[in-house]
């Protein structure tokens, strides 16, 4: 095989692996349970291998410079790595660190390598095909996730498909200790519960919002984006995520002027006041209960006492925390005399920022905040309002849910790469 032909085939294999990685990422289904290994992990590793082999054969050092991680990614990963040395369970800490490396170093580098060719395109070049290919793939997989969520939503006794995606222990708690098979927690699509699904929708729906408001170039594409947003708002039973997406939609509409903002705001008000209360699961009550301070018996819900316990843990271990992956093992003694509801807790209700501070220390937390802030600022500077909205919605939802979990890390890596990817020419309304 001649070198030019080998290069062509390696590039084609790399691009297909990246595309399939993004399609396979939004799920908590795994190929192996120990260690946890998903199809998207395998595809991303294959993409990295194809790109690395092509780089070694071509020795194009300039291409390597274009995919180097942003300094905030490196700083956050280094801070998390330093915290491994204090972990009581080193094995769990190393597994968590490897996951962070995949989300913030390997994943962004792979997506950046895919998108790199657009940056050098001349002004007369066609629209950014690679960006739109990945956005279309994300839109298609979001539609598939929402289709399964619709089946689960409509099933009065819970759809058994959730068994494929929820961990057995988590599913057992939801079904036998919380609300049973009719629980709104089981409307999770390809994720383990509504809270993780809400985290994914916080990333995906703002991109669809931008497309519906003008980012998509053709009317059918805009209509498809609008349907995605409508379905997401109807099926998202996580209150924090729902409100983050709704406010992002209003903010994106406001950037287009009063003629766009006023009808969108009116539609959101009518949706909230008239549509949600009459949906089969009374979505407005689900949203309220998912973030309420007290349960129906007047006892504090488990979320907010844990915030106080996590804050105490940070005060005790401010520099390195207790080690990545060791949060749940160490949080118990820090509850103290905080009023706390007894019994099992709803899954994925921790505050991501408190979890990071308690696990990896305040330096890692500040580095992560800098990572999100710089990516959002760069997205705004590049005219990618939908990407900036996705990062804002993710950051807001993360206050109520720990969103650095399987199924969300690689979509986040894609959004971060897109935020830092300069448009090839004037595409101010690009998501």
Beta strands, then each sheet from edge to edge (+ up, - down):
end
